[in-house]
Amino acid sequence: MCISLHIDSHVRLDAATLSDELQQRLKALATRANPVWRNIRAMGYGTGGVAPYLYSYQYDPDTGILSFKRGLLGDIIRTLKDCGVPYSIQDNRLRLPKVPMSCTIRLREYQVDPVKTMIRRQQTVGRGPAGSGKTETLLRVAAYFREPTLILVWQTEQQKTWLDRIPLYFDVEPGGIGGLFPEPHITPLTVGMSQSVFNRFDEIKDQFSVVICDEVQRAAAHVLNEIINNMPARIRLGASDDERRKDGLEFLIYDTFGPLSWSLEATQGQAPVSIFVVPTQFKTKARSWGKIIDELTTDEDRNALIVDLALEFSGQGHRTLIWSDRVDHCLDLAERIRPHTSVGLILGGNSDQASRTKEGLTDGSILVGVGTSVAEQSLNIPPLDRGIMTCGSADKKMFRFRQMRGRLARIFPGKESKLFYLWDHRVYMLSNKINNIERVYSIENKDVVDRVNENKKLRRKTRRKRHVKKD
């Protein structure tokens, strides 16, 4: 019997046409152990409502239809071929009439292959560093298809970046849903806030045949995952500096969009950024991450060090961005810096303030910006040439570190960017994070790191000798 694959928002099969063995094989490729559940168990906590397995398929007993997330299409076809089962494809994805869309984007040489790949695959994920031109690359693909396009973003500043960029290359007015648009304004290129699109999903889902997800690592979250997986749009594209996630849930992204198909080198299209380590003397006996961050963000000596660095850079005419994990810490640092130089804030929930800071850092009227995680992604300030990382944001996958480094990597004439990482080497959970940085990037003042590590070894030897004497 020939198996019919019906493709709309999902890949749908009539379960009655599948053998029990084939059903089990197809279900197995869409069943994954939940790494979040595993990590919670490993820490000895109760798992609560966290499921041990995640499923990228559903079975409807009323219709007998087995539905899979569309990114699994390639795996499904390979499984059918391996089993020697003939199949046919009924393509019911949404295709809308062409719209007038003139585009003036000129691709850089290294962007050509990613654009060709996305056009050919029609649903896929790409990876490129900040400053490599992901926005232009994705817009060039949208211009090729010339169908109504929805660009999904998750914060207002990100939406504004796209709205500013579109008129530079297109003769169409950009539209929006949520964020800067109290009422939906649908145009051939519409930039929608994910929560607002989710709230109006039934009236929006059939108005776009191209969906682009910026910062696609967030597509594993419930709202974005629900939106994309239930839109019948023919084209699904996602891109990010790195779609891999700290919680290990990136497989949900691949199940939705399909596998990673293009990846640019870590520094492709970027200005060079020199990395410097600034050791601190901060110590704590805390063992929980939240408590450690609470203490280090309120440590007087550490904050004085941050302020001194920022004032030194501003005194030299550099434009600096400081990152912190706490809003109160940002407010405190800004208050300390304000009497001495111009400073602005980039915090969630205040897009007007963030826009003023971004504009000030761009035109030079503000020399120091202070922000939380919203200042890590989709922030385009080409003259920015100094960065201070105040919290231990160098985990194994290095996602946040790369994002912060990327803010300094925008190409701008004559700048020499430097990123300063505060290394709390006396803190149990932060001491070895320097190894993650060294694994990916070279550290300009490596001698400082070596000296600190040597002193740590000497202290350990001294402690061991004391214990021996006591025994």
N, C-alpha and C positions, 0 to 999 in steps of 0.2 A: 504493500500500500504506500502511496506517495503522501508524505506528511506536508501539510500546508502551513506555512509560517505567515501569519497575518501581522503586519507591522504598522502600528500607529504610535501611540505614546509608549507602548510596550511591545514585546514580541509575544504573540498569543498562539497557542496550539490547542487543538481539541484533544483532551486527555484520552478520549475513547480510541483515538487512532494510534496511541502509543502503547507499546508493550510495557509490562510492569518493570522489566529490567531497564528499558530506555528511560522511563519516567524517573527511576531512582538515580540514574546517571545524570540526567539533566538537573534534578533537584540538588544533587550533591555538588555540582559546580557552582550553584547559587546559594550554598550554605556555608557560612564562615564562622569560625570561633570568634567570639567577641573579645578583643584584647583588653577592653576596658574592664569587663567582668574578671578576666584573668588577673589583671593588675590589682584590682580591689581585693581579690582573694589572696593574692601573694602578700599583701600588706596586712592581712589578718582582719580586715573589716568585713562587716556584713554587706552582702551585695544588693539588698533591698529589691527594688524593681528592675535592676539591670539584668538583661537577658544574657544567658551564656552563649547563645548563638544568634546570628543575624541572618535574615533570609532575603534574598533578592528575587524571590518569586512568590506568587500567590495562586491558590487554587479556589475557584468559585464552584461549589458543589451544585448550585442551581443551574449553571450553564455548562458545567463540565469543562470550563476553559482554564488552562494553565498559562499564567502570564509571567513573563520574565522582564526584568529591567533591560532596556534596549542596548545598553553597552555590552551585554552578554551575547549579542547576536553572533559574533565571530566564534565564540566558544560553542554555542549551540550548533552552528553549522558544522564545525569540526567534529563534534560528538556524533552527529548524524552520519557524517562521512565515515568515521571510524567504525560505526555499527553497520555500514553498508545500507543505510536507509535512504531511499530517494526522497527529495523534498522539492517544493515549489515555494516561491515567495510572492505574497500579495502585499504590495507596498501601498499602504493607506495613510502614510504620513502626510501631514498638511503641507500643501504647496499652494501659495497664493500668487495672484498675478504680479507681474513685474511692475516696479514703480520707478519713476524718473530718479536717477541717483548718479550725478556726475562727481567723480572723485579725482583729486590731484595728487594723491599720495605717491611718492617715488620711493620704492623699496631700496633699502641697502642690500648689498650683495648677499649677506648672510640671512636676510629675511625672505629671500625668494623661495627657497626650498620649503620652509614652514608654510608659506601661503599655498604653494602647490599641493602640499600634503593635506592641508585642511580642506581644500577644494575637492580633492579626490576622495577623501574618507568621509566627509560630511558630518561625522560626529567623532570627536577625539579630544585629547588633552595635550597641551603643549607646555613646555617649561622654558622660561627665559629670565635672565637677571634684570633687576631694575635698570632702566636706562637703555635696554636693548630694543625698545620700540614695540613692545607687545601690543599697546593700544593701536598703533598704526597698522601693525600686522593683521590684527583682528578686523579692523575697519576695512582694510583692503579686501579681505575675504567677503565681508558684507557687501562691498561695492561690486564684487564679481557676481554674486547671486542676485542682487538688486530686488530683493523681496523684503516685506516689512520685517524689521529686525528689533528684537528686544534685548537690551544689554542689562544684565542683572548685577546690581551692586548692593552693598550692605551698609554703607554709611554715606551721609550727605556730602562730605568732602570728596569722597570717591565719585559720587554722581556729578559733582561740580567739575571735576577733572575731565570727565567724558564730555560734559556739555560745553566746556571751553574748547576742547580739542576738535569736536566734530565740525564746527563752522570754519575751521582752518583749511579743511580738505574737501568739504561737500557743499553743494549749492542747495541743500535741504535744511530746513529748520529742525533742530533736535527737539524731541518731545520728552516727557517725563511722567512717571507715576510715583507719587509720594515724594518725600524729601522736600525739594524746592518747589514742588507742584502740589498745592492744596487739592486741586482737582486733576484727574488724569488728562494729559494732553498727548494724544497718540499721533505720531508722525512716522515716516519711513524708518527713522532711527530714534528709538525711544529708550531712555535710560530709566529703569525702574528700580526702586528700593524693594528689596526682597520681601519685607514684611507687608508693604503696601500692595505688592502684586499678589501675595498670598491672600490678603483680605478681600481682594476683588477678583479672585482667580476665575470664577465662572464666566465673568464678562470679558476677561482678557485673553484666556487661553487660546482662543481660535483666531486672534487678530494678528498673530506673528508666525511666520514659517521659518525664521532664523532666530535662534536663541544663543546669546553669548554670555558666558559667566566669567566675570573678572574675579581675580583672587579665588580661583576655583577650589582651593583647599577647603573653603568654607561650604562647599556643596555637600559635604558629609553631614552637615547640621540639618535638623528636621525640616525647617521651613524651606530652605533652598532645595533640599532633596525632594520634598513633596512637589514643589513647583515644577522642577525640570522633568521629573519622572512622569508627570501627568500632563505635560504639554505635548501635543501631537506634531509639533514643529518638525519639519524635515531635517533642518540643520541644527546640530548641537555642538557648540565649541566651548572649550574652557581653557584658560591659561593662567599661569601663576609663576612667581619666582621659584616656587617649589610646592607642588601639590601634596607632597608627603606630610603626614601629620604626626605630632608627638604621641597621640593616642593610638596610632596604628590603623585608623579607620579609612585610609586612602582607598581601600578596595571598594568602598561605597561610591567613590568618585568614578573609578574605572567601570564599575557596573552600570553607572548612569550614562557616562559619555563614551565609553570605550577606552582602550589602552592608550598610554602615552605614545605619541607618534613623532614628536620632535622635541629636541632639547638643545638649547644653545649653551655654549661654554660659560663657566661661572663668571667670567669677566667680559663676555662678548658685548660690544657696544658701550662699554662703561669707561668712565675716566678712572685712573688708578686711585686707590685709597690705601694709605699707609696706616697700619694698625700699631698702636702703642698701648702697653699695659701699665696701669697705674696701681701699684700695690697699696692697699689700705692696712691700717692697724686694727680694724674693727674685729671684735671678738664677741661671741655669744655662746651660751650653753643650750640655747633653744635647738630643738630637733625638727620641729614642724616648719614647713616652708613659709606658711603665712606669718608665723611668729618671727622668723628670721627677717623677712621683708619689713615687718612692722618695726623691728629694732634698728635695722641698718638705715632705714629712711628717716629715723629720728635721731641718729647718732650725730652729735654736735661736731666732732672733729671731721667726720666723713663729709658732712654737708659743707663745712668750711672749705674742704679740699675741692669740692665740686664748684663752689662759687668762685674760688680763687682761679681755677682753670678757665671758667667762663669769662671772667673779667680780664684775664691775661689775653685770651683770644680776641675779645672785643676791642681791647686796647690796641691790638695790632691790626684792627680793621676786618677781622674774619667774621663770618656769619656762622653762628653755632646753634646746634639743636641738642637739647638735653632730654634724655628719655628716662622715665621712672614708671614703676608699677603702681604707684599710689597717687591719687588726685591731690590729697593733702600735701604730699611731698612736693608735687609740682607747684602748688600754691605757695608753699613755704620758700622754695628756692627762688621763685619769681619775686617774692617780697624782699628777699635778701639782695637780689641783683638790681632791683628797680632803682634804688638811689644812685647807682653808679653808671648805669647804661640802659639803653632801650631794650625792653623785654616784652615778649608776648606769650600767650598760652595756646596750646592745641589740645583741647580736652573733649571728650565725648559729651554730647548733649548741648553744645554751644557752637554751632556751625558758623555763626557770624564772627565770633571771636577767633575761631580757627582760621577763617578766611582772611581776617585782618592781619593775623600773625604771618600767614603764608605770604600775603602780598607785601608785608613789611620786610620779611626776610629776602624776598625777591628783589625789591627795589632799594634795599639798604637802609630803610628808615627804622628797621628793627634789627638789632645785631645778635640777640639771643632769644631763641624759642625754647619753651619747656612744654613737654607733652607726654601723654600716656601712650598706650598701644595704638590709638588712632593716628598717631604721628609716625607709625612704623611702616604703613602700607599706603600705596597710591598717593604719595606726597611728592609733587614735582616742583622742586625749588632748585633750579640749576646752579645758582651761585653758592649754595650751601657748601661749606668746605671744612667745617669742624663738627664733630659729634662726640658726645659724652654719654656712655652707657653706665647708668648708675646702679642697675640691678643685675643679678647673675643670669643673663639671658642667653647663655651659650650651652644649650642642651645638646644631646648627641646628634640630633638631626639639624641643628644649627639654623632652623628656619627664622627665628626672630633675629638672630645675629645678622644673617644675610639681608633681611629686610632693612635693618637699621643701617648696615653698611651701604646698601643700595641707595639710601636717601642722599648719600654723599657722592655717589658714583655717576650722577647726571653730568653729561659733558657740558662744560662751560669754559670759554677761553681763559687761559692763564691760571686756572685754579689748581692748587695742590692739596687734595683732601687728606685729612687725618682723622682717624677714629680712635678715641681713648676709652679703654675698657677698665673700669674699676674692679680690681681683682681682690676679693676678700679671702685671701689665702689662709687665714686663721680660722675660717668657718668650715666645719665638716662638710656640708652639702655644696659648698662653693669652691673649695680648694682645687679640685681636679678639673673644673670646667675649662681651665686654661688649656688642658690637653685637647679638648674638642676644637678649640680655635687653632691650635698649632697643627692639627691634623689637616685643616683645610687651607689656612692662610699662613703667610710668613709674618712674624712679629718683628718690628723694626728694632725694638730694644730688648732683644732676646737675652742679652747679658743680665738685665734686671731680673727676668724670670729665672734664669739659671742661678743667680745669686740668692734669690728668695728660697728656691728649692734646696740649695745647698745648706742654707741656714736651718731650714726645716729638718733636714737629715741630722745636722749636728745637735739640734734640740732633742730629737728622738733618741740619739745615742746617749746624750747626757741623762735623759730620763731613765733609760734602761740601766745605766750604771748606778744610778741612785737606788733603783729597785733591787739590784743585785746586792748592794751594800746593806740595805735594810734586811734582806733575807739572811 
